[in-house]
Amino acid sequence: MDIEKIKEQTGINKVIFKREVTSTNDEILNQKDNDTLMIAFSQSNGKGRYGRKFFSPENGLYFSYLLNEEMTFQQSQFITPIMGIAVSYAIDEIFGVNTSIKWVNDILLDGKKICGILTECKVEKNVCLDIVVGVGINVYQTDFPEDIKDTAGFIEEKDDTDKREDLVIKIMQNFLEYWSEDRDSLVEKYRNKATFIGNEIKVHKNGDYISATAMNINDDFSLKVKYNDGIIEDLNIGEIFL
């Protein structure tokens, strides 16, 4: 990784690269400077949503960005979908593929998960501090554990060209540009990637998996669903299965 090139092309104040870390989301909090990007090629204790572990072998790209601003908890909920758009469009451009987004934090390629996004922060009186958004991408082919081998995928087989530096640059360029962009245009970008809209899904709710139809992405990135009993609900948090 060319640290100076990444700083120059993204405008980010501080960039750190370590070949392996425990978790980029955890380790970046040891840094005292906001506007910091930490990048790794593997994680020994990668983190997913709901306390899950995120499989992070050496053929991947894992990075976390420490934002340089405070915001309300409601505003912080836009970080994950905006990063999702940034990642999806960057992968398409760098690798010449066509990815999609599964609400709210997964990037899919050919129906398999190739990327997860995790935003964490410390909340004090409805103000988010120490906001970190972490991204884990299965870039190159790897052997997946038995429990995820049917649902996890990768972008491509590895050759002599390592595209991970170009990928992280493009993702962060997109994210920083989108962060100040008009939200209507961002929601439209998200809708263009949410190819599951109109399909039947399962909503994981209170320990149950409830059948519903995905109706639309709302203007605040929440998901409008219609259950089989006719009830319509806007989901701000949660998990769906396609």
C-alpha positions in Angstrom: 0.0 0.0 0.0 1.3 3.4 -1.0 0.2 5.5 2.0 1.2 8.9 0.5 -0.7 8.1 -2.7 -3.9 7.2 -0.7 -3.6 10.4 1.3 -3.0 12.5 -1.8 -5.9 11.0 -3.9 -8.5 11.0 -1.0 -7.4 14.1 1.0 -7.6 12.0 4.2 -5.4 13.4 7.0 -3.9 10.2 8.3 -3.6 6.7 6.7 -2.3 3.6 8.5 -1.6 0.3 6.8 -1.0 -3.0 8.7 -0.9 -6.3 7.0 -2.9 -7.9 9.8 -4.8 -6.5 12.7 -7.3 -7.8 15.3 -10.1 -5.5 14.1 -9.7 -2.3 12.2 -12.7 -0.9 13.9 -11.2 -1.6 17.3 -7.6 -0.6 16.5 -8.5 2.7 14.9 -10.0 3.9 18.2 -6.4 3.9 19.6 -5.8 6.8 17.2 -6.5 10.2 18.6 -6.9 12.0 15.3 -10.2 12.2 13.5 -10.2 11.9 9.7 -8.1 8.7 10.0 -8.2 5.6 7.7 -6.8 2.3 8.9 -6.3 -0.5 6.2 -5.4 -4.2 6.6 -5.3 -7.3 4.4 -6.5 -9.6 7.2 -8.1 -9.5 10.6 -7.8 -12.1 13.4 -11.0 -10.9 15.1 -13.1 -9.2 12.5 -16.5 -7.8 13.7 -19.9 -8.1 12.2 -23.3 -6.9 13.3 -25.0 -8.2 16.4 -21.7 -9.4 17.9 -21.0 -11.8 15.1 -17.5 -12.5 13.8 -16.5 -11.5 10.3 -14.3 -14.0 8.5 -11.3 -11.9 7.4 -8.7 -13.9 5.5 -5.6 -12.5 3.8 -7.1 -12.2 0.4 -9.5 -9.5 1.5 -9.5 -5.8 2.1 -10.5 -4.5 5.5 -10.5 -0.8 6.5 -12.1 1.6 9.0 -12.6 5.3 8.8 -12.7 7.6 11.8 -15.0 10.5 10.9 -14.1 14.0 11.8 -17.4 15.3 13.0 -20.1 14.8 15.7 -23.7 14.1 14.7 -27.0 13.0 16.2 -27.8 9.3 16.4 -30.4 9.8 13.6 -27.8 11.4 11.3 -25.3 8.5 12.0 -27.8 6.0 10.6 -27.1 7.4 7.1 -23.4 6.4 7.3 -23.8 2.7 6.5 -26.1 3.1 3.5 -23.9 5.9 2.0 -20.8 3.8 2.5 -22.7 0.9 0.9 -23.3 3.0 -2.2 -19.7 4.1 -2.3 -18.4 0.5 -2.0 -20.9 -0.9 -4.6 -20.1 1.6 -7.3 -16.4 1.5 -6.6 -16.2 -2.3 -7.0 -18.2 -2.1 -10.2 -15.8 0.5 -11.6 -12.5 -1.2 -10.6 -13.5 -4.8 -11.4 -16.0 -4.4 -14.2 -18.8 -6.3 -12.4 -22.3 -5.4 -11.4 -22.9 -5.6 -7.6 -26.1 -5.0 -5.7 -27.0 -3.9 -2.1 -29.0 -6.0 0.4 -30.5 -3.7 2.9 -28.9 -2.4 4.9 -25.2 -3.3 5.0 -24.3 -6.1 2.6 -22.9 -5.9 -0.9 -23.8 -8.9 -3.1 -22.2 -10.2 -6.4 -24.1 -13.0 -8.2 -26.3 -13.4 -5.2 -23.5 -14.0 -2.7 -22.2 -11.6 0.0 -18.8 -10.1 -0.8 -18.8 -7.2 1.6 -20.2 -6.2 5.0 -20.3 -2.7 6.6 -20.3 -1.9 10.3 -20.8 1.5 11.8 -20.0 2.0 15.5 -20.0 5.1 17.8 -20.2 6.3 21.3 -23.5 8.0 22.1 -23.8 10.7 24.7 -27.1 12.6 25.1 -28.1 11.6 21.5 -24.8 12.9 20.1 -22.5 10.4 18.4 -18.8 10.6 19.2 -15.8 8.6 17.9 -17.8 7.5 14.8 -16.1 4.6 13.0 -17.4 3.0 9.8 -15.7 -0.4 9.0 -15.7 -2.2 5.7 -14.8 -5.8 5.0 -14.5 -7.0 1.4 -13.8 -10.5 0.1 -11.7 -9.4 -2.8 -9.9 -12.5 -4.0 -10.8 -16.2 -4.0 -10.5 -18.0 -0.6 -11.7 -21.1 1.1 -14.7 -20.1 3.3 -15.7 -21.9 6.5 -18.5 -24.5 6.3 -21.1 -22.2 7.9 -20.8 -19.5 5.3 -19.5 -21.2 2.2 -23.0 -21.3 0.5 -23.7 -17.6 1.1 -20.3 -15.9 0.9 -18.5 -15.0 -2.4 -15.5 -13.1 -3.7 -14.9 -10.6 -6.5 -12.4 -12.5 -8.6 -9.5 -14.9 -8.6 -6.1 -13.3 -7.8 -3.6 -12.7 -10.5 -0.4 -10.7 -10.7 -2.3 -7.4 -10.4 -3.4 -6.4 -6.8 -6.2 -3.9 -7.1 -6.9 -3.4 -3.4 -5.1 -0.1 -3.3 -7.1 1.3 -6.2 -10.2 -0.1 -4.6 -9.8 1.6 -1.2 -8.9 4.9 -2.9 -12.1 4.8 -5.1 -14.3 3.8 -2.2 -13.1 6.7 0.0 -13.3 9.2 -2.9 -16.9 8.1 -3.4 -17.8 8.2 0.3 -16.3 11.6 0.9 -18.1 13.0 -2.2 -21.4 11.3 -1.4 -21.3 12.5 2.2 -21.8 16.1 1.1 -24.1 15.2 -1.8 -27.9 15.9 -1.9 -29.7 13.1 -0.1 -32.3 12.6 -2.8 -29.7 11.7 -5.3 -28.0 9.3 -2.8 -31.3 7.6 -2.1 -31.8 7.2 -5.9 -28.4 5.6 -6.2 -29.2 3.2 -3.4 -32.5 2.3 -5.0 -30.7 1.5 -8.2 -28.6 -1.0 -6.4 -31.4 -2.5 -4.2 -32.4 -5.1 -6.8 -34.5 -7.1 -4.2 -37.3 -4.4 -4.2 -40.5 -6.0 -5.2 -39.4 -9.5 -4.1 -40.5 -11.6 -1.2 -38.0 -11.4 1.7 -37.8 -12.7 5.3 -37.7 -10.1 8.1 -35.8 -11.1 11.2 -37.8 -9.7 14.0 -38.0 -10.7 17.7 -36.4 -14.0 16.9 -38.8 -14.9 14.2 -38.4 -14.8 10.4 -41.5 -13.2 8.9 -42.4 -13.3 5.2 -42.9 -9.9 3.6 -42.6 -8.0 0.3 -39.9 -5.4 0.0 -41.7 -2.4 -1.3 -39.3 0.5 -1.5 -36.3 2.3 0.0 -37.6 5.4 1.8 -36.0 8.9 1.6 -34.3 8.2 4.9 -32.8 4.9 3.7 -35.4 2.9 5.8 -37.0 -0.1 4.1 -40.8 -0.2 3.5 -42.1 -3.7 3.7 -45.6 -5.2 3.4 -46.3 -8.4 5.5 -48.5 -11.1 4.2 -51.3 -9.9 6.6 -51.4 -6.6 4.7 -49.6 -4.6 7.5 -47.0 -2.1 6.1 -44.0 -1.2 8.2 -40.9 1.1 7.7 -37.8 -0.7 9.0 -35.1 1.6 10.4 -33.0 -1.2 11.9 -33.0 -4.9 11.6 -32.0 -7.6 9.2 -33.6 -9.2 6.1 -33.0 -12.4 4.2 -33.5 -12.8 0.4 
